[in-house]
Amino acid sequence: MSSGDGHQSQALTKPPFTEVQASALVESVFGLKVSKIQPLPSYDDQNFHVCISRAKDTTDGPSEYVLKISNTESSKNADLIEVQSHIIMYLRAAGFPTASVCRTKGDNITSLVSVDSGSEVKSYLVRLLTYLPGRPIAEIPISPQLLYEIGKLAAKLDKTLEKFHHPKLRSLHRENFIWNLKNVPLLEKHLPALGQNQNREIVEQVLQLFKDEVMTKLSHFRECINHGDLNDHNILIESSKSAFGDAVHQVSGILDFDDMSYGYYVFEVAITIMYMMIESKTPMQVGGHVLAGFESVIPLTPVERGALFLLVCSRFCQSLVIAAYSCQLYPENEEYLMITAKTGWKHLQQMFDMGQKAVEEIWFETAKSYASGISM
């Protein structure tokens, strides 16, 4: 769900590749023969699900991939995309269910492809990743246990990346990246996309509270590398039957590392809580289960816990405002862009109506029940 690091989204930067052109890219850049290709939903990049055909005497290696074509703005930051790709490989080596990154015919992990549109030449960074199995978590009912496991996964991911080193790691300090939670005030310039209504009033209140109560505490939060987008479409699940016949769900894939940046532990758990609320029938209960899982690996400090409510509200605002603004740029992509908006405004309103104290009480009591061995 990435956009350029500048705080203005650039219109018409989304890659315009057709399926035929994308197939030709896979063959010319990666040396693989495409048997089938179809577009996948995306925010402002292009993704394709690619099936390849192999010679009859070769069965080695995967046969399904995802071709990722970055928009023109992101493509200018090759260092960032290189670091993100190395992180994907590092996490896979550490046992996380991330994709494998395929090398080009020239043995690189990315390739810059230039396209002459007649009036100008545009360049796009291209990558090929293995296709991961499973269904998005958005498509299944999420149990409290699964929410706990997802919270734990988020914390383990951040914890593991403490040991990650790369000469270009500084590229993850994305100062004006609109999806980094510390940059919530940058949403102000996109508020006109909401019109004048109650939704806008709530966002304006959240932005003011963020400036007053979160910005002043950032120096007290513990810094780390954040995935930054553990949403219900970026976590894949595979289901199986237990010995008792019950459905058992296991995380089979973690997708979309394009929003990675330096942030804080509390950002990761807040973002994860917000996205797990989207499809939930009991959204206010979600936070406690995710928090309990996260804190089984990384317990939050009192200052971090105290900011959690506003950070979840702030992530709702980021998602909802940027979606409304992006719809003006890419109206043809409205269905995908507005996924969060279907329930997001309602959940944000409910959080505000209940108030911080009441929501925190639910979250913290639920998390506490895990510590005492009685999950709610």
C-alpha positions in Angstrom: 0.0 0.0 0.0 2.8 2.3 -0.8 3.1 5.7 -2.3 6.1 7.9 -2.9 8.1 9.3 0.0 7.0 12.8 -0.8 3.8 13.7 0.9 2.0 14.5 -2.4 0.9 11.5 -4.3 1.8 11.9 -7.9 -1.0 11.4 -10.4 -0.4 9.0 -13.3 2.6 7.3 -11.8 0.9 3.9 -11.6 2.6 1.6 -14.2 0.5 1.0 -17.4 1.7 -2.4 -18.4 -0.7 -4.8 -20.2 -0.6 -8.5 -19.5 1.2 -9.1 -22.8 3.9 -6.5 -21.9 4.2 -7.9 -18.4 4.7 -11.4 -19.9 7.4 -10.0 -22.2 9.2 -8.5 -19.1 9.2 -11.8 -17.3 10.8 -13.5 -20.3 13.3 -10.7 -21.2 14.4 -9.8 -17.6 14.1 -13.1 -15.8 14.4 -15.6 -18.6 11.2 -17.5 -17.7 8.5 -18.6 -20.2 5.1 -17.4 -19.2 2.1 -19.8 -19.6 -0.5 -17.6 -17.8 -0.6 -14.1 -16.3 -3.3 -12.1 -14.6 -3.3 -8.8 -12.7 -3.5 -8.6 -8.9 -5.1 -5.8 -7.0 -2.7 -3.1 -5.9 -2.6 0.5 -4.6 -0.4 2.5 -6.9 2.1 -0.1 -8.2 1.3 -3.0 -10.5 1.3 -6.7 -9.5 0.8 -9.8 -11.7 0.3 -13.4 -10.8 2.5 -15.3 -13.2 2.5 -19.0 -14.0 5.5 -20.3 -16.0 5.9 -23.3 -18.3 8.9 -25.5 -17.8 10.6 -28.0 -20.1 9.3 -31.5 -19.6 12.6 -32.7 -18.1 12.7 -29.9 -15.5 10.6 -29.9 -12.4 12.9 -27.9 -10.1 11.9 -24.6 -8.7 8.5 -22.9 -8.3 6.1 -22.5 -11.1 4.1 -19.5 -9.7 5.4 -16.0 -9.2 4.4 -12.4 -8.5 5.8 -9.7 -10.8 6.0 -6.4 -9.0 6.3 -3.2 -11.1 6.9 -0.1 -8.9 5.4 3.2 -9.8 7.6 5.9 -11.2 8.1 7.7 -7.9 9.0 4.6 -5.9 11.3 3.5 -8.8 13.5 6.5 -8.2 14.5 5.0 -4.8 16.4 1.9 -5.9 18.2 1.8 -2.5 15.0 1.5 -0.6 13.6 -1.3 -2.8 17.0 -3.1 -2.6 16.9 -3.0 1.3 13.2 -4.2 1.3 14.1 -7.1 -0.9 17.1 -8.1 1.3 14.8 -7.9 4.3 12.3 -10.3 2.6 15.2 -12.7 2.0 16.6 -12.3 5.6 13.2 -13.0 7.2 12.7 -16.1 5.0 16.1 -17.4 6.1 15.0 -16.8 9.7 11.9 -19.0 9.2 9.2 -16.5 8.4 6.8 -17.3 5.5 8.0 -14.6 3.1 8.5 -15.0 -0.6 11.8 -15.9 -2.3 13.3 -13.1 -4.4 14.2 -14.2 -7.9 17.3 -12.9 -9.6 17.4 -11.4 -13.1 19.4 -12.9 -16.0 22.1 -10.5 -15.0 22.0 -11.9 -11.4 20.4 -8.8 -9.8 17.3 -8.6 -7.6 15.8 -5.7 -9.4 15.8 -4.3 -13.0 15.0 -0.8 -14.1 12.9 -0.9 -17.2 12.4 2.3 -19.4 9.3 2.9 -21.4 9.0 5.5 -24.1 5.4 6.8 -24.1 6.1 9.1 -27.0 6.1 12.4 -25.0 8.5 11.1 -22.3 10.5 8.2 -21.1 9.4 6.7 -17.8 11.4 4.2 -15.7 10.0 1.4 -13.5 11.7 -1.0 -11.1 10.8 -4.6 -11.7 11.0 -7.5 -9.3 9.9 -11.1 -9.3 8.9 -12.9 -6.1 7.7 -16.5 -5.6 3.9 -16.7 -5.2 2.8 -17.7 -1.6 0.0 -20.1 -0.9 -3.1 -19.4 1.2 -6.1 -17.1 1.5 -6.0 -13.5 2.8 -7.1 -13.4 6.5 -9.8 -11.0 5.4 -11.7 -14.0 3.9 -12.0 -16.1 7.0 -13.5 -15.6 10.5 -10.7 -14.6 12.8 -10.7 -16.3 16.2 -9.2 -14.8 19.3 -6.3 -17.3 19.1 -5.5 -16.3 15.6 -5.5 -12.6 16.6 -3.1 -13.5 19.4 -0.8 -15.4 16.9 -0.8 -12.4 14.5 0.1 -10.1 17.3 3.0 -12.4 18.2 4.1 -12.6 14.6 4.2 -8.8 14.3 6.4 -8.6 17.4 8.7 -11.5 16.3 9.1 -9.8 12.9 10.2 -6.5 14.5 12.4 -8.3 17.0 14.2 -10.3 14.3 14.9 -7.2 12.3 16.9 -5.8 15.2 19.8 -7.9 13.9 19.4 -7.0 10.2 22.3 -5.0 8.7 22.7 -3.6 5.3 24.9 -0.7 3.9 21.9 1.1 2.6 19.7 0.7 5.8 19.5 4.4 6.2 17.0 4.5 3.2 14.4 3.2 5.7 14.5 6.6 7.4 11.6 7.9 5.2 11.1 11.4 6.6 8.0 12.4 4.6 6.6 9.0 3.9 2.8 9.5 4.3 2.2 5.9 5.6 4.6 6.2 8.5 2.5 6.8 11.6 4.7 9.6 12.9 3.7 11.6 9.7 0.0 11.7 10.5 0.0 15.5 10.5 0.8 15.4 6.7 -2.8 14.2 6.2 -4.0 17.8 6.6 -3.3 18.7 3.0 -5.5 15.8 1.8 -8.5 16.6 4.0 -10.4 18.4 1.1 -10.8 15.0 -0.4 -13.3 14.2 2.4 -15.5 17.2 1.8 -17.1 19.0 4.8 -18.8 16.4 7.0 -18.7 14.5 10.3 -15.9 12.2 9.0 -13.7 15.2 8.4 -14.4 16.6 11.9 -13.3 13.4 13.5 -10.1 13.3 11.5 -9.4 16.9 12.4 -9.8 16.0 16.1 -7.5 13.0 15.8 -4.8 15.0 14.1 -4.9 17.7 16.9 -4.8 15.0 19.6 -1.9 13.3 17.8 0.1 16.6 17.7 -0.7 17.3 21.4 -0.4 13.8 22.9 1.7 11.6 20.6 4.3 13.9 18.9 5.4 15.0 22.3 6.1 11.4 23.4 7.9 10.0 20.3 11.3 10.3 22.0 10.0 7.9 24.7 9.0 5.1 22.3 11.5 2.4 21.4 12.6 2.6 17.8 12.7 -0.4 15.4 12.1 -1.3 11.7 8.4 -1.6 11.0 6.7 -3.8 8.4 4.1 -1.0 8.5 1.3 -2.7 6.7 0.3 -6.0 8.3 -3.3 -5.7 7.0 -5.9 -8.4 6.5 -4.9 -8.8 2.8 -1.2 -9.0 3.5 -1.3 -12.0 5.8 -2.1 -15.3 4.2 -3.6 -18.3 6.0 -3.8 -22.0 5.2 -6.4 -24.1 6.9 -6.3 -27.7 8.0 -8.3 -30.0 10.3 -7.1 -30.9 13.8 -7.4 -34.4 15.2 -10.7 -33.3 16.7 -12.1 -32.2 13.3 -11.8 -28.4 14.1 -10.4 -26.0 11.5 -6.8 -25.0 12.3 -5.4 -21.9 10.7 -1.7 -21.2 10.2 0.0 -18.1 8.7 1.4 -19.2 5.3 2.5 -15.9 3.9 3.5 -12.3 4.8 3.2 -9.9 1.8 3.9 -6.4 0.8 7.1 -5.0 2.4 6.8 -1.7 0.4 5.7 0.4 3.4 8.7 -0.7 5.6 10.4 2.2 7.4 11.9 3.1 10.7 9.2 3.5 13.3 8.5 2.1 16.8 7.3 -1.1 18.3 4.0 0.5 19.4 3.4 1.6 15.8 3.5 -2.0 14.6 1.0 -3.2 17.1 -1.3 -0.2 16.5 -1.3 -0.8 12.8 -1.9 -4.5 13.2 -4.8 -3.9 15.6 -6.5 -1.4 13.3 -6.4 -3.7 10.3 -7.6 -6.8 12.2 -10.6 -4.7 13.3 -11.7 -4.0 9.7 -13.6 -7.3 9.1 -14.3 -8.2 12.7 -17.9 -8.5 13.9 -16.7 -7.4 17.4 -14.0 -4.8 16.5 -13.6 -3.4 20.0 -12.5 -6.8 21.3 -9.8 -7.3 18.7 -7.1 -5.0 20.3 -6.7 -7.0 23.5 -6.0 -10.3 21.7 -3.5 -8.8 19.3 -1.8 -6.9 22.1 -1.5 -10.0 24.2 0.3 -11.8 21.4 2.6 -8.9 20.7 3.4 -8.4 24.4 4.2 -12.1 24.8 7.4 -11.2 22.8 7.8 -7.4 23.4 5.9 -6.0 26.4 5.0 -2.3 25.9 6.1 0.4 28.3 3.4 2.4 30.1 4.0 5.4 27.8 3.7 3.2 24.7 0.5 1.6 26.0 -0.9 5.1 26.8 -0.5 6.1 23.2 -2.0 2.9 21.7 -5.6 4.2 21.4 -4.7 7.4 19.6 -2.3 5.5 17.3 -5.0 3.1 16.2 -7.4 6.0 15.6 -4.6 7.7 13.6 -4.0 4.7 11.4 -7.7 4.6 10.6 -7.4 8.3 9.6 -4.3 7.6 7.4 -6.0 4.7 5.6 -9.4 6.5 5.1 -8.0 9.9 4.1 -5.4 8.6 1.7 -7.9 6.2 0.1 -10.3 9.1 -0.5 -7.5 11.2 -2.0 -6.2 8.3 -4.1 -9.7 7.7 -5.5 -9.6 11.2 -7.0 -6.4 10.2 -8.7 -7.3 6.7 -9.7 -11.1 6.4 -9.9 -10.9 3.2 -11.9 -9.2 1.6 -8.8 -11.9 2.7 -6.3 -13.1 -0.8 -5.3 -9.6 -1.8 -4.1 -8.8 1.6 -2.6 -12.0 1.8 -0.5 -11.7 -1.6 1.2 -11.0 0.0 4.6 -13.7 2.6 4.2 -16.5 0.0 4.1 -16.3 -0.4 7.9 -13.4 1.9 8.8 -15.4 5.1 9.4 -17.9 3.2 11.5 -15.2 1.7 13.7 -13.4 5.0 14.1 -16.7 6.7 15.1 -17.4 3.9 17.6 -13.9 4.2 19.2 -14.5 8.0 19.5 -18.0 7.5 21.0 -16.7 5.0 23.6 -13.7 7.1 24.4 -10.1 6.1 25.2 -10.6 4.9 28.8 -13.5 2.5 27.9 -11.6 1.0 24.9 -8.4 0.7 26.8 -10.2 -1.1 29.6 -11.4 -3.8 27.1 -8.0 -4.1 25.5 -5.9 -4.2 28.6 -8.3 -6.5 30.6 -8.3 -9.0 27.6 -4.5 -8.9 27.4 -4.2 -9.4 31.1 -6.4 -12.5 30.9 -3.8 -14.2 28.8 -1.1 -13.5 31.3 -3.4 -15.2 34.0 -4.2 -18.1 31.7 -7.8 -17.2 31.1 -8.2 -15.8 27.6 -11.5 -13.9 27.0 
